[in-house]
Amino acid sequence: MAVNIYQMCGCGNPIEQGRIELDLKCCASCAHQFKTPRKMGRMVYYHKTGGEIEIMSSQSYSENKKYFTRKANRSILKQV
């Protein structure tokens, strides 16, 4: 027996089922109104293979971006 669970947002609209499963507390229309900062990430290679993604806040990313980007040539062949 399937049970439909309806949760209401603060605006009075029902919250979509997918958002309920993700444990979100507001409807899609309210979520698009808020200007929340997005998460940013970068690839980190601790060895030659098997890179990992480092996830950080957008503020932390912008503060440390100067350490992530290369300032010199990417390849030694460009210097020849």
DRENPA-3360 file (N, C-alpha, C; in nm, 2 decimals, always signed):
BEGIN
1 = MAVNIYQM = +0.08/-0.12/+0.00/+0.00/+0.00/+0.00/+0.09/+0.12/+0.00 ~ +0.08/+0.21/-0.10/+0.15/+0.33/-0.11/+0.09/+0.44/-0.04 ~ +0.16/+0.52/+0.04/+0.11/+0.63/+0.11/+0.18/+0.75/+0.06 ~ +0.09/+0.85/+0.02/+0.14/+0.98/-0.03/+0.16/+1.07/+0.09 ~ +0.28/+1.12/+0.11/+0.31/+1.21/+0.22/+0.32/+1.35/+0.16 ~ +0.24/+1.44/+0.20/+0.25/+1.58/+0.15/+0.30/+1.67/+0.27 ~ +0.41/+1.73/+0.24/+0.46/+1.83/+0.33/+0.44/+1.96/+0.27 ~ +0.41/+2.06/+0.35/+0.39/+2.19/+0.29/+0.51/+2.28/+0.32;
9 = CGCGNPIE = +0.53/+2.37/+0.22/+0.64/+2.47/+0.23/+0.58/+2.59/+0.31 ~ +0.67/+2.68/+0.35/+0.63/+2.80/+0.42/+0.54/+2.89/+0.34 ~ +0.55/+2.88/+0.21/+0.47/+2.96/+0.12/+0.33/+2.91/+0.09 ~ +0.31/+2.78/+0.14/+0.18/+2.72/+0.12/+0.17/+2.62/+0.01 ~ +0.28/+2.61/-0.07/+0.28/+2.51/-0.18/+0.33/+2.37/-0.13 ~ +0.29/+2.26/-0.18/+0.34/+2.13/-0.14/+0.48/+2.11/-0.19 ~ +0.56/+2.05/-0.11/+0.70/+2.01/-0.14/+0.70/+1.89/-0.23 ~ +0.77/+1.89/-0.34/+0.78/+1.78/-0.44/+0.84/+1.66/-0.37;
17 = QGRIELDL = +0.79/+1.54/-0.42/+0.83/+1.41/-0.36/+0.99/+1.39/-0.36 ~ +1.05/+1.43/-0.47/+1.19/+1.42/-0.49/+1.27/+1.50/-0.39 ~ +1.22/+1.62/-0.36/+1.28/+1.71/-0.26/+1.26/+1.65/-0.12 ~ +1.15/+1.59/-0.09/+1.12/+1.52/+0.04/+1.22/+1.41/+0.06 ~ +1.25/+1.33/-0.04/+1.34/+1.22/-0.03/+1.48/+1.27/-0.01 ~ +1.52/+1.38/-0.06/+1.65/+1.44/-0.03/+1.65/+1.52/+0.10 ~ +1.55/+1.52/+0.17/+1.53/+1.59/+0.30/+1.55/+1.74/+0.29 ~ +1.49/+1.80/+0.18/+1.49/+1.94/+0.17/+1.36/+2.00/+0.22;
25 = KCCASCAH = +1.37/+2.11/+0.28/+1.25/+2.17/+0.36/+1.17/+2.27/+0.28 ~ +1.20/+2.30/+0.16/+1.12/+2.41/+0.09/+1.10/+2.36/-0.06 ~ +0.99/+2.42/-0.12/+0.96/+2.38/-0.25/+1.06/+2.43/-0.35 ~ +1.05/+2.39/-0.48/+1.14/+2.43/-0.58/+1.13/+2.58/-0.61 ~ +1.01/+2.64/-0.61/+1.00/+2.78/-0.64/+1.07/+2.87/-0.53 ~ +1.05/+2.83/-0.41/+1.12/+2.90/-0.30/+1.27/+2.88/-0.30 ~ +1.32/+2.76/-0.34/+1.46/+2.73/-0.35/+1.53/+2.82/-0.45 ~ +1.46/+2.85/-0.56/+1.53/+2.93/-0.67/+1.53/+3.08/-0.63;
33 = QFKTPRKM = +1.45/+3.12/-0.53/+1.45/+3.26/-0.49/+1.57/+3.29/-0.41 ~ +1.62/+3.20/-0.33/+1.73/+3.23/-0.24/+1.86/+3.23/-0.32 ~ +1.95/+3.32/-0.29/+2.08/+3.33/-0.36/+2.18/+3.27/-0.26 ~ +2.18/+3.13/-0.26/+2.28/+3.07/-0.18/+2.41/+3.05/-0.25 ~ +2.53/+3.06/-0.19/+2.65/+3.04/-0.26/+2.67/+2.90/-0.30 ~ +2.72/+2.87/-0.42/+2.74/+2.74/-0.47/+2.87/+2.68/-0.42 ~ +2.88/+2.55/-0.41/+3.00/+2.48/-0.38/+3.09/+2.48/-0.50 ~ +3.22/+2.49/-0.48/+3.32/+2.49/-0.58/+3.42/+2.37/-0.56;
41 = GRMVYYHK = +3.49/+2.33/-0.66/+3.58/+2.22/-0.64/+3.70/+2.23/-0.74 ~ +3.80/+2.15/-0.71/+3.92/+2.15/-0.79/+3.97/+2.00/-0.79 ~ +4.05/+1.97/-0.89/+4.11/+1.84/-0.90/+4.24/+1.84/-0.83 ~ +4.27/+1.74/-0.74/+4.39/+1.73/-0.67/+4.46/+1.60/-0.71 ~ +4.58/+1.60/-0.75/+4.65/+1.48/-0.79/+4.77/+1.46/-0.69 ~ +4.75/+1.36/-0.60/+4.85/+1.33/-0.50/+4.96/+1.24/-0.56 ~ +4.93/+1.18/-0.67/+5.03/+1.09/-0.75/+4.99/+1.11/-0.89 ~ +5.06/+1.04/-0.98/+5.04/+1.05/-1.12/+4.90/+1.01/-1.16;
49 = TGGEIEIM = +4.84/+0.92/-1.10/+4.71/+0.87/-1.13/+4.62/+0.88/-1.02 ~ +4.49/+0.87/-1.04/+4.39/+0.87/-0.93/+4.37/+1.00/-0.87 ~ +4.33/+1.10/-0.95/+4.30/+1.23/-0.89/+4.17/+1.23/-0.80 ~ +4.16/+1.33/-0.71/+4.05/+1.34/-0.62/+3.99/+1.48/-0.64 ~ +3.86/+1.49/-0.61/+3.80/+1.62/-0.61/+3.79/+1.68/-0.47 ~ +3.85/+1.80/-0.46/+3.84/+1.87/-0.33/+3.72/+1.97/-0.34 ~ +3.62/+1.95/-0.25/+3.50/+2.04/-0.26/+3.52/+2.14/-0.15 ~ +3.49/+2.27/-0.18/+3.50/+2.38/-0.08/+3.40/+2.48/-0.11;
57 = SSQSYSEN = +3.38/+2.57/-0.02/+3.28/+2.68/-0.04/+3.34/+2.78/-0.15 ~ +3.25/+2.86/-0.20/+3.29/+2.95/-0.31/+3.38/+3.06/-0.25 ~ +3.36/+3.10/-0.13/+3.45/+3.20/-0.06/+3.59/+3.14/-0.05 ~ +3.60/+3.02/+0.00/+3.73/+2.96/+0.02/+3.80/+2.94/-0.12 ~ +3.72/+2.90/-0.22/+3.78/+2.88/-0.35/+3.84/+3.01/-0.41 ~ +3.76/+3.12/-0.39/+3.81/+3.25/-0.45/+3.93/+3.30/-0.37 ~ +3.94/+3.27/-0.24/+4.05/+3.32/-0.16/+4.18/+3.24/-0.20 ~ +4.17/+3.12/-0.24/+4.28/+3.03/-0.26/+4.31/+3.00/-0.41;
65 = KKYFTRKA = +4.23/+3.07/-0.50/+4.24/+3.04/-0.64/+4.38/+3.07/-0.70 ~ +4.45/+3.17/-0.64/+4.59/+3.20/-0.68/+4.69/+3.09/-0.66 ~ +4.66/+2.99/-0.57/+4.74/+2.88/-0.55/+4.71/+2.76/-0.65 ~ +4.59/+2.77/-0.71/+4.54/+2.66/-0.79/+4.58/+2.67/-0.94 ~ +4.59/+2.79/-0.98/+4.62/+2.82/-1.13/+4.77/+2.83/-1.15 ~ +4.81/+2.79/-1.27/+4.95/+2.80/-1.31/+4.98/+2.94/-1.37 ~ +5.09/+2.99/-1.34/+5.13/+3.12/-1.39/+5.23/+3.10/-1.51 ~ +5.30/+2.98/-1.51/+5.40/+2.96/-1.61/+5.34/+2.87/-1.72;
73 = NRSILKQV = +5.43/+2.83/-1.82/+5.38/+2.74/-1.92/+5.34/+2.61/-1.87 ~ +5.24/+2.55/-1.93/+5.20/+2.42/-1.89/+5.28/+2.30/-1.93 ~ +5.36/+2.32/-2.04/+5.44/+2.22/-2.09/+5.58/+2.27/-2.11 ~ +5.68/+2.19/-2.09/+5.82/+2.23/-2.12/+5.85/+2.25/-2.27 ~ +5.77/+2.18/-2.35/+5.79/+2.19/-2.50/+5.75/+2.33/-2.55 ~ +5.67/+2.40/-2.48/+5.64/+2.54/-2.52/+5.76/+2.64/-2.51 ~ +5.85/+2.60/-2.42/+5.96/+2.69/-2.39/+6.07/+2.67/-2.50 ~ +6.07/+2.57/-2.58/+6.17/+2.54/-2.68/+6.16/+2.63/-2.80;
% end
